[in-house]
Amino acid sequence: MELQSGGELLFCAHHAREHGDKLRQVAVTVVDETHKLSTPAPGSQA
């Protein structure tokens, strides 16, 4: 997430879900990439 002050914060999926509502109040941009947690990276062995 990008903050209004210009800073950037990164969260694990657990904490992003836990604090998401409050984080969105101070965020300019929120990027949710939790879909990547269940999709193997290209070239990796699943």
C-alpha positions in Angstrom: 0.0 0.0 0.0 1.1 3.6 -0.7 0.4 6.1 2.1 -0.8 9.6 1.6 2.5 10.8 3.1 4.3 9.0 0.3 5.6 6.0 2.2 5.0 2.4 1.2 4.0 -0.5 3.5 4.0 -4.2 2.7 1.9 -6.7 4.7 1.6 -10.4 4.8 -1.9 -11.7 3.8 -2.9 -12.4 7.4 -2.1 -8.9 8.7 -3.5 -7.2 5.6 -6.9 -8.9 6.2 -6.7 -8.2 9.9 -6.1 -4.5 9.5 -7.4 -3.9 6.0 -10.3 -1.6 6.8 -8.2 0.9 8.8 -5.3 0.7 6.3 -7.6 1.6 3.5 -8.5 4.8 5.4 -4.9 6.1 5.1 -3.9 4.6 1.8 -3.7 6.2 -1.6 -3.3 2.9 -3.3 -3.8 -0.7 -2.1 -2.4 -3.6 -4.2 -3.8 -7.0 -3.2 -1.6 -9.8 -4.5 -3.0 -12.7 -2.4 -3.9 -14.5 -5.6 -0.2 -15.1 -6.1 -0.1 -17.2 -2.9 -1.9 -20.1 -4.5 -0.5 -19.8 -8.1 2.9 -21.4 -8.7 5.4 -19.1 -10.3 6.2 -19.7 -13.9 9.0 -22.3 -14.2 8.6 -23.6 -10.7 7.7 -27.2 -9.9 4.3 -27.5 -8.1 
